[in-house]
Amino acid sequence: MKKTISVLLAVLMVLTCAFALASCGDKKDAAPAADTATDAAPAAEGQKLIVGFDAEFPPFGFVAEDGSYDGFDLAMAKELCSRLGWEFEAVAIDWNSKDAELSSGNINCIWNGFTYTGREDQYTWSEPYVDNSIVLVVKADSGITSLADLAGKSVMAQAGSSAVDAIDENEEFKASLKEVVQLPDYNTGFMDLDSGSVDAVAADLGVATFNISSKDGAYVILDEPLSTEQYAVGFLLGNTELRDAVNAELLKMAEDGTMMSIAENYVDEGLVLESLCLVK
């Protein structure tokens, strides 16, 4: 009996060792999990791009006469989604709440004349695609011809905008002003300029060009810009997968002429074609 048990135990040990060796061989041959994880999968077809934008920021985003959302940046985003087989959604946001909208997932990118310069570490960015200047708009008959002439005057800028940042960074200029009036949108700002409530509006070049184009010489842009900057598409910090997919297609659109073709549709809205820095 004891001999039978010993034989059985020996057989069991041989089988156990054989199983263990086979298992070790399988693990050795398999690719480590870390190796596969480092290769980020491309954004899949069927991805939804939810673009946060300011609906009162022409030519990059605005409400068209038929009530639809329009603008150069939205047209670019819509075309990109069409090329990639993605779903596109434009969400009008309060610009001052853009970070909360992005972090909550209500939007997954900000694509609307969004200033990259000075915010490099706050978001994950596409390549910059537009060169921009922050300029000052005044009434043509105001007698104001330079930044120095605005000493003791009131200047309006959109709350949460790069125009506010540009004023804050130019400490000498800011100290010379009577006040900086921050309002939620530029429509209100230009109405205040009309009424005399403010003496100048600090705005992006495209916004300024759009607003003076229909005023028959009533407004002028001062020759001296307050600052220069670039626009890019902003994503939640760390969202490199979505950024990489968008950036790759954005570069293709610049190279194959699509970006310029779309831009030409917004010249009458104030878009400056020479500002497209990705177009060769």
C-alpha positions in Angstrom: 0.0 0.0 0.0 2.8 2.4 1.0 4.6 1.5 -2.2 1.5 2.4 -4.3 1.1 5.7 -2.5 4.8 6.5 -3.1 4.4 5.8 -6.8 1.3 8.0 -7.0 3.1 10.9 -5.2 6.0 10.6 -7.6 3.8 10.8 -10.6 1.9 13.8 -9.1 5.2 15.6 -8.5 6.3 15.0 -12.1 3.0 16.3 -13.5 3.1 19.4 -11.2 6.6 20.3 -12.3 5.7 19.8 -16.0 2.7 22.1 -15.6 4.8 24.7 -13.8 7.5 24.6 -16.5 4.9 25.0 -19.2 3.3 27.9 -17.4 6.7 29.7 -17.0 7.4 29.1 -20.7 4.1 30.8 -21.6 4.8 33.9 -19.5 8.3 34.2 -20.9 7.1 34.2 -24.4 4.3 36.7 -23.8 5.0 40.5 -24.4 5.3 42.5 -21.1 2.1 44.5 -20.4 4.2 47.7 -20.1 5.4 47.3 -23.7 1.9 47.3 -25.1 0.7 50.1 -22.8 3.3 52.5 -24.1 1.9 52.4 -27.7 -1.1 54.8 -27.4 -3.9 53.6 -29.6 -5.0 56.1 -32.2 -8.4 57.9 -31.6 -10.9 55.5 -33.1 -13.4 56.2 -35.8 -16.6 57.2 -34.0 -14.8 59.6 -31.6 -16.9 62.6 -30.7 -15.2 66.0 -30.7 -17.0 68.4 -28.4 -15.8 71.9 -29.2 -16.1 74.6 -26.6 -16.3 78.1 -28.2 -17.4 81.7 -27.6 -20.5 82.4 -29.8 -19.6 86.1 -29.8 -16.1 85.9 -31.1 -16.1 86.4 -34.8 -14.5 85.4 -37.1 -13.6 82.3 -35.1 -17.0 81.6 -33.6 -20.3 83.4 -33.8 -24.1 82.9 -34.4 -25.0 83.2 -38.1 -28.1 85.0 -39.4 -30.0 81.7 -39.6 -29.3 81.0 -35.9 -26.7 78.3 -36.5 -23.2 78.3 -35.1 -20.5 79.4 -37.5 -16.9 80.6 -37.6 -13.5 79.7 -39.0 -12.5 77.5 -36.1 -15.9 75.7 -36.1 -15.7 75.1 -39.8 -12.1 73.7 -39.4 -13.3 71.4 -36.6 -16.3 70.2 -38.5 -14.2 69.4 -41.6 -11.6 67.6 -39.5 -14.3 65.4 -38.0 -15.7 64.7 -41.4 -12.3 63.5 -42.6 -11.8 61.3 -39.6 -15.3 59.9 -39.4 -15.9 61.5 -36.1 -19.1 63.1 -34.6 -18.9 66.9 -34.2 -20.6 69.0 -31.6 -20.2 72.7 -31.0 -21.0 73.9 -27.4 -21.3 77.7 -26.8 -19.7 78.4 -23.4 -19.1 81.4 -21.1 -15.5 82.1 -21.9 -14.7 82.8 -18.3 -15.9 79.3 -17.4 -13.9 77.4 -20.1 -11.7 75.6 -17.6 -14.6 74.2 -15.7 -16.3 73.1 -18.9 -13.2 71.3 -20.0 -12.4 69.6 -16.7 -16.0 68.4 -16.2 -16.1 66.8 -19.6 -18.9 69.0 -21.0 -16.4 69.7 -23.8 -13.2 67.9 -24.8 -11.4 70.7 -26.5 -11.3 74.5 -26.8 -11.1 75.6 -30.4 -12.0 79.2 -30.7 -9.2 81.8 -31.1 -7.6 80.2 -28.0 -4.3 81.7 -27.1 -1.5 79.3 -26.7 1.2 81.9 -25.8 1.7 82.1 -22.0 -0.6 79.1 -21.3 1.8 76.4 -22.6 1.8 74.5 -19.3 -1.9 74.8 -18.5 -3.3 72.6 -21.4 -2.3 70.0 -23.9 -1.9 71.8 -27.2 -2.1 71.3 -30.9 0.5 73.0 -33.1 -0.3 76.8 -33.3 -2.1 77.6 -36.5 -2.7 81.4 -36.3 -0.5 84.4 -35.5 -2.5 87.0 -33.6 -2.0 90.4 -32.1 -3.9 92.1 -29.2 -4.7 95.5 -30.5 -6.6 98.6 -29.3 -9.6 99.9 -31.1 -10.7 103.6 -30.7 -13.1 106.0 -32.3 -11.6 107.6 -35.4 -12.3 111.1 -34.1 -11.1 110.4 -30.6 -7.7 112.0 -31.1 -6.1 108.8 -29.7 -3.3 107.6 -32.0 -1.0 105.7 -29.6 -0.9 103.6 -26.5 0.5 106.6 -24.6 -2.6 108.6 -25.6 -4.7 106.2 -23.5 -3.3 107.4 -20.2 -6.1 108.3 -17.9 -8.6 106.5 -20.2 -11.0 103.5 -19.8 -10.1 100.3 -21.7 -12.5 97.4 -22.1 -11.4 93.7 -22.5 -13.3 90.4 -22.4 -13.1 88.7 -19.0 -10.9 85.7 -19.0 -9.3 86.7 -22.3 -5.7 87.0 -23.5 -6.4 90.8 -23.8 -6.7 91.0 -20.1 -3.5 89.0 -19.7 -1.7 91.4 -22.2 -2.9 94.4 -20.2 -1.8 92.8 -16.9 1.6 91.9 -18.3 2.2 95.5 -19.5 2.4 97.0 -16.0 3.4 100.5 -17.1 0.5 100.7 -19.6 -2.0 99.3 -17.1 -0.8 101.8 -14.4 -1.4 104.7 -16.8 -5.1 103.8 -17.4 -8.0 105.1 -15.5 -9.5 101.6 -15.4 -9.8 98.2 -17.2 -13.4 97.3 -17.7 -13.9 93.5 -18.0 -17.1 92.5 -19.7 -18.4 89.0 -20.7 -18.4 89.6 -24.5 -17.1 92.0 -27.1 -20.6 92.9 -28.4 -21.2 94.8 -25.2 -17.7 96.2 -25.3 -18.2 97.8 -28.7 -21.6 99.2 -27.7 -19.9 100.8 -24.7 -17.2 102.3 -27.1 -20.0 103.7 -29.2 -21.7 105.3 -26.3 -18.5 106.7 -24.8 -18.6 104.5 -21.7 -15.1 103.3 -22.5 -12.4 105.0 -24.6 -10.9 101.9 -26.2 -11.4 98.2 -26.7 -8.5 95.7 -26.3 -9.2 92.7 -28.6 -7.7 90.1 -30.8 -6.9 91.4 -34.3 -9.6 89.3 -36.0 -12.3 90.5 -33.6 -11.2 94.1 -34.0 -11.2 93.8 -37.8 -14.6 92.3 -37.8 -16.1 95.0 -35.6 -14.7 97.9 -37.5 -15.5 96.5 -41.0 -19.1 97.6 -40.9 -18.6 101.0 -39.2 -17.6 103.0 -42.3 -14.4 104.5 -40.8 -15.9 105.2 -37.4 -13.3 103.1 -35.6 -9.6 102.6 -36.1 -7.0 100.1 -34.9 -3.9 101.7 -33.3 -0.7 100.9 -35.2 1.1 99.7 -32.0 -0.1 96.3 -30.8 -0.3 95.6 -27.1 1.2 92.1 -27.6 1.6 89.3 -30.1 0.6 85.6 -29.6 -0.5 82.4 -31.3 -3.7 80.4 -31.4 -3.9 76.6 -31.0 -6.4 74.0 -30.1 -6.4 73.3 -26.3 -7.2 70.0 -24.6 -7.4 68.9 -21.0 -3.8 68.6 -19.7 -2.6 65.1 -20.3 -5.1 64.2 -23.1 -2.4 63.5 -25.6 -4.4 60.8 -27.5 -7.1 63.2 -28.7 -4.5 65.9 -29.2 -2.3 63.7 -31.4 -5.2 62.6 -33.6 -6.5 66.2 -34.1 -3.0 67.6 -34.6 -2.1 65.1 -37.3 -5.2 65.9 -39.3 -4.8 69.7 -38.7 -1.3 69.5 -40.3 -2.7 67.6 -43.3 -5.4 70.3 -43.7 -2.7 73.0 -43.7 -0.6 71.1 -46.2 -3.3 70.1 -48.7 -4.9 73.6 -49.0 -8.0 72.9 -47.0 -7.2 75.3 -44.2 -6.7 78.2 -46.7 -9.8 77.3 -48.6 -11.9 77.4 -45.4 -10.2 80.6 -44.3 -11.1 82.4 -47.5 -14.8 82.1 -46.6 -14.2 84.2 -43.5 -12.2 87.1 -44.9 -15.4 89.3 -44.8 -15.8 88.4 -41.2 -12.4 89.8 -40.3 -10.0 86.8 -40.8 -6.5 87.9 -41.9 -5.2 85.2 -44.3 -1.6 86.2 -43.7 -2.0 85.2 -40.0 -2.3 81.5 -40.9 1.1 80.4 -39.6 0.7 76.7 -40.5 0.1 77.4 -44.2 3.3 77.4 -46.1 
